[in-house]
Amino acid sequence: MSATNLSVAKTLRELGHPMIRKLTGESGFTLLEGMFAAIVLAVGLLAVAGMQGISLGRNVDASEMSRVTNLAADMVERIQFSRRNATAYNNVDTLNATTQPPTTQPMARGDYTQWQALLNTSALTGVQGRVTVTATGPTNPSLNQSLVTVRINWTGSVKGEASVRRNKTVALTTIIAPE
């Protein structure tokens, strides 16, 4: 550059011309700051996407658990209704037809058949319902109380990177006494 050009540039700089002004005290983002912000945003979005998959899997688990709990409570209510014959429900197993109550107990036999149908149409994989009834309570004087346990086993799926099958169990236990 020649001396005249330098003096013109110096004069323009002193006058504060926008084309010549020194860039001091800049405002705004640098490229590096923008890249860091994009990385933080990407990590946050990936975390949200991962949480979505986990919440969907837990929702499926909760749905299965609600269904099974309702099915177990249904059988407890059936036994409660027929509490004088609670022992007729002992050792019921929905996967073993020889465990259904005898024909002399038509109420218990009907409850077994209906409960088995409900379990089979519940859309649960490998579902099995079992009932145990044992005498409990004081024996002198006898109160004829029965400890009833309704247990449902099924194979549930756990969603994740790979779908995993797990055996799950729900057991409801109550004491039933005749009136």
C-alpha positions in Angstrom: 0.0 0.0 0.0 1.2 3.5 -0.7 1.6 6.3 1.8 -1.5 8.1 0.6 -3.7 5.0 0.9 -2.4 4.5 4.4 -3.2 8.0 5.4 -6.7 7.8 3.9 -7.3 4.5 5.7 -6.0 6.1 9.0 -8.3 9.1 8.5 -11.4 6.9 7.7 -10.6 4.8 10.8 -10.3 7.9 13.0 -13.7 9.1 11.6 -15.3 5.8 12.5 -16.2 4.7 9.0 -18.1 1.4 9.2 -15.9 -0.3 6.5 -12.7 0.5 8.2 -13.6 0.3 11.9 -11.7 -2.3 14.0 -13.8 -5.2 15.2 -13.4 -4.9 19.0 -16.0 -5.8 21.5 -17.9 -8.1 19.1 -21.3 -9.3 20.0 -23.0 -12.5 18.7 -21.9 -16.2 18.6 -18.8 -17.7 17.3 -18.8 -20.8 15.2 -17.4 -22.8 18.2 -20.2 -21.7 20.5 -22.8 -22.6 17.9 -21.3 -26.1 17.6 -21.4 -26.6 21.3 -25.0 -25.5 21.5 -25.9 -27.9 18.7 -24.1 -30.8 20.5 -26.0 -30.1 23.7 -29.3 -29.9 21.9 -28.6 -33.2 20.0 -27.7 -35.0 23.3 -30.9 -33.7 24.9 -33.1 -34.9 21.9 -31.4 -38.3 22.0 -32.2 -38.6 25.7 -35.8 -37.7 25.1 -36.1 -40.3 22.4 -34.6 -43.0 24.6 -37.0 -42.1 27.4 -39.9 -42.5 25.0 -39.0 -46.2 24.4 -38.6 -46.9 28.1 -42.0 -45.3 28.9 -43.7 -47.4 26.1 -42.2 -50.6 27.6 -43.4 -49.6 31.1 -46.8 -48.8 29.8 -47.1 -52.3 28.4 -46.0 -53.8 31.8 -48.6 -51.7 33.6 -51.3 -52.8 31.2 -50.4 -56.5 31.7 -50.3 -56.0 35.5 -53.7 -54.4 35.6 -55.3 -57.1 33.5 -53.8 -59.9 35.6 -54.7 -58.2 38.9 -58.3 -57.9 37.7 -58.4 -61.6 36.7 -57.1 -62.7 40.1 -59.5 -60.4 41.9 -62.3 -61.9 39.8 -61.5 -65.4 41.1 -61.2 -64.2 44.7 -64.7 -62.6 44.4 -66.1 -65.8 43.0 -64.7 -67.8 45.9 -66.0 -65.1 48.4 -69.5 -65.4 46.9 -69.4 -69.2 47.3 -67.5 -69.1 50.7 -69.4 -72.0 52.3 -67.8 -74.2 49.6 -64.4 -72.5 49.4 -62.6 -75.8 49.8 -64.0 -76.9 46.5 -61.6 -74.5 44.8 -58.5 -76.0 46.4 -55.7 -76.9 43.9 -57.5 -75.5 40.9 -55.1 -75.2 38.0 -56.3 -73.8 34.7 -53.7 -75.7 32.7 -54.7 -79.0 34.2 -58.3 -80.1 33.5 -58.2 -82.9 36.1 -58.0 -80.2 38.8 -61.4 -78.7 38.1 -63.9 -79.0 41.0 -66.1 -82.1 41.0 -69.5 -82.1 39.3 -71.1 -82.2 42.8 -69.9 -78.6 43.1 -71.6 -76.9 40.1 -70.9 -73.4 41.3 -67.2 -74.0 41.7 -67.0 -76.0 38.5 -68.8 -73.1 36.6 -66.4 -70.6 38.1 -63.4 -72.7 37.1 -64.7 -72.9 33.5 -65.5 -69.2 33.2 -62.2 -68.1 34.8 -60.2 -70.4 32.5 -62.0 -68.9 29.5 -61.2 -65.4 30.8 -57.5 -66.2 31.2 -57.3 -67.8 27.8 -58.9 -64.8 26.1 -56.8 -62.2 28.1 -54.1 -61.9 25.3 -51.4 -62.9 27.8 -48.8 -65.4 26.7 -48.5 -68.7 28.7 -51.1 -67.7 31.3 -51.8 -70.1 34.1 -54.2 -69.6 37.1 -53.9 -71.6 40.3 -55.9 -71.5 43.5 -55.0 -72.9 46.9 -57.3 -73.0 49.9 -56.1 -74.0 53.3 -57.8 -74.0 56.7 -56.6 -71.3 59.0 -57.5 -69.5 62.2 -58.2 -70.8 65.6 -59.2 -74.5 66.0 -60.9 -74.3 69.3 -63.5 -73.0 68.7 -63.2 -73.5 65.0 -64.1 -70.4 62.9 -63.9 -72.3 59.6 -61.7 -69.7 58.1 -59.8 -70.4 54.9 -56.7 -68.9 53.6 -57.2 -68.4 49.8 -54.3 -67.7 47.4 -55.0 -67.0 43.8 -51.8 -67.0 41.7 -51.5 -66.1 38.0 -48.3 -66.8 36.1 -47.6 -65.6 32.6 -44.8 -64.8 30.3 -44.5 -61.1 29.8 -42.2 -59.2 27.4 -39.8 -56.5 28.4 -39.2 -54.0 25.6 -35.7 -52.7 25.2 -33.0 -52.9 22.6 -34.0 -56.5 22.3 -37.4 -57.9 23.4 -36.9 -60.2 26.4 -39.5 -62.7 27.7 -39.8 -63.0 31.5 -41.9 -65.2 33.7 -44.2 -63.0 35.9 -46.4 -63.8 38.8 -49.2 -62.1 40.7 -50.6 -63.6 43.9 -53.6 -62.4 45.8 -54.1 -63.8 49.3 -57.1 -63.3 51.5 -58.9 -65.0 54.4 -62.5 -66.1 53.8 -64.9 -67.0 56.6 -68.4 -68.4 56.1 -71.2 -66.3 57.5 
